[in-house]
Amino acid sequence: MNSRSVFSSRPVLVAAALVLQAVLLVVAVAPQLSARVTGMEYRLAVGLVDPIDPLRGAYAQLDYPGLPRADGRSGPVYVPLARDGGLWKGSGVMRQRPASGPYIACESAGYARLSCGIDSLFLSQDKALRAQNELGGNRMAAIVKIDATGNAAVVGLAPR
């Protein structure tokens, strides 16, 4: 009889490592995936910070003039949304999750911009150049899907 445990065999250890990596991957993309699958669409005014990142390719860095800036304290924050004509904009920064209405769950690093998971969008090279011109002229809106817990994902751009 072999005295080695079934958990010390190489195939079991490799399988356990693969399962752990898969679980970590799911945890990492769950907020974005949840927003894309179950979220409602909202249109937010969007501007351009940087059209093309030389290290990542055609990822457009986006700026949201209708969303508030950080309030000076670090940690999780919530930005309730209010309709402003055909677009939505942030109506402040809250430390507690709102009881009702649409909101975006963000992370504050103090005095920097809020990180809400909607800061960048991958575009093909030709679309990135077109977006650079249109976003620079403040003529675009980001189509953002937001789920019931405030997770958000940018799913596209559209004219305002």
ChimeraX attribute file (.defattr): number of C-alpha atoms within 10 A of each C-alpha:
attribute: neighborCount
match mode: 1-to-1
recipient: residues
	/A:1	3
	/A:2	5
	/A:3	5
	/A:4	8
	/A:5	7
	/A:6	11
	/A:7	10
	/A:8	9
	/A:9	10
	/A:10	10
	/A:11	11
	/A:12	12
	/A:13	13
	/A:14	11
	/A:15	11
	/A:16	13
	/A:17	12
	/A:18	12
	/A:19	12
	/A:20	12
	/A:21	12
	/A:22	12
	/A:23	11
	/A:24	12
	/A:25	11
	/A:26	12
	/A:27	11
	/A:28	11
	/A:29	10
	/A:30	13
	/A:31	18
	/A:32	19
	/A:33	17
	/A:34	19
	/A:35	23
	/A:36	20
	/A:37	12
	/A:38	12
	/A:39	20
	/A:40	15
	/A:41	18
	/A:42	20
	/A:43	22
	/A:44	27
	/A:45	25
	/A:46	23
	/A:47	24
	/A:48	21
	/A:49	16
	/A:50	15
	/A:51	24
	/A:52	18
	/A:53	11
	/A:54	8
	/A:55	7
	/A:56	9
	/A:57	14
	/A:58	21
	/A:59	20
	/A:60	24
	/A:61	17
	/A:62	19
	/A:63	19
	/A:64	20
	/A:65	14
	/A:66	18
	/A:67	22
	/A:68	15
	/A:69	18
	/A:70	21
	/A:71	17
	/A:72	11
	/A:73	13
	/A:74	14
	/A:75	13
	/A:76	17
	/A:77	23
	/A:78	23
	/A:79	25
	/A:80	22
	/A:81	20
	/A:82	16
	/A:83	14
	/A:84	12
	/A:85	7
	/A:86	11
	/A:87	17
	/A:88	19
	/A:89	22
	/A:90	22
	/A:91	15
	/A:92	16
	/A:93	21
	/A:94	15
	/A:95	11
	/A:96	10
	/A:97	16
	/A:98	16
	/A:99	7
	/A:100	8
	/A:101	9
	/A:102	20
	/A:103	26
	/A:104	27
	/A:105	23
	/A:106	22
	/A:107	17
	/A:108	21
	/A:109	16
	/A:110	14
	/A:111	12
	/A:112	13
	/A:113	18
	/A:114	25
	/A:115	16
	/A:116	19
	/A:117	16
	/A:118	21
	/A:119	18
	/A:120	18
	/A:121	18
	/A:122	18
	/A:123	18
	/A:124	11
	/A:125	13
	/A:126	9
	/A:127	11
	/A:128	20
	/A:129	16
	/A:130	13
	/A:131	21
	/A:132	17
	/A:133	13
	/A:134	18
	/A:135	25
	/A:136	15
	/A:137	11
	/A:138	15
	/A:139	15
	/A:140	20
	/A:141	23
	/A:142	27
	/A:143	21
	/A:144	21
	/A:145	25
	/A:146	26
	/A:147	24
	/A:148	16
	/A:149	17
	/A:150	23
	/A:151	23
	/A:152	28
	/A:153	28
	/A:154	24
	/A:155	15
	/A:156	14
	/A:157	19
	/A:158	15
	/A:159	13
	/A:160	14
